[in-house]
């Protein structure tokens, strides 16, 4: 295969539930994933309040990745990690009003409606 896809979570084999109810198991713990080609941060209803340990890990892991991106409100986690400083980003249009509460550095004007 061209890519080896791994899901990272707070611990190896941690159960992660999506907002649609699908259950995923983490292949690895965040802190064990520090070398990757593409880092993709998933969003969801809880992304705005993601754990600080995840934000800290993103800050460490992102510079080692060739590409960093997010899905939907995953942009809030990237913003909290300071990874969107000086960059334009997008999020779900219903979440634009949350941007002032994320504690990140990305201003509302920098986020675009998706």
Buried (B, 14 or more C-beta within 10 A) or exposed (E): EEEEEEEBBBEEEBEBEEEEEEEEEBBBBBBEBEEBEEBEBBBBEEBBEBEEEBBBBBBEBBEEBEEBEBBBBBBBBBBBBBBBEEEEBBBBEEBBEBBEEBEBBBEEEBBEEB
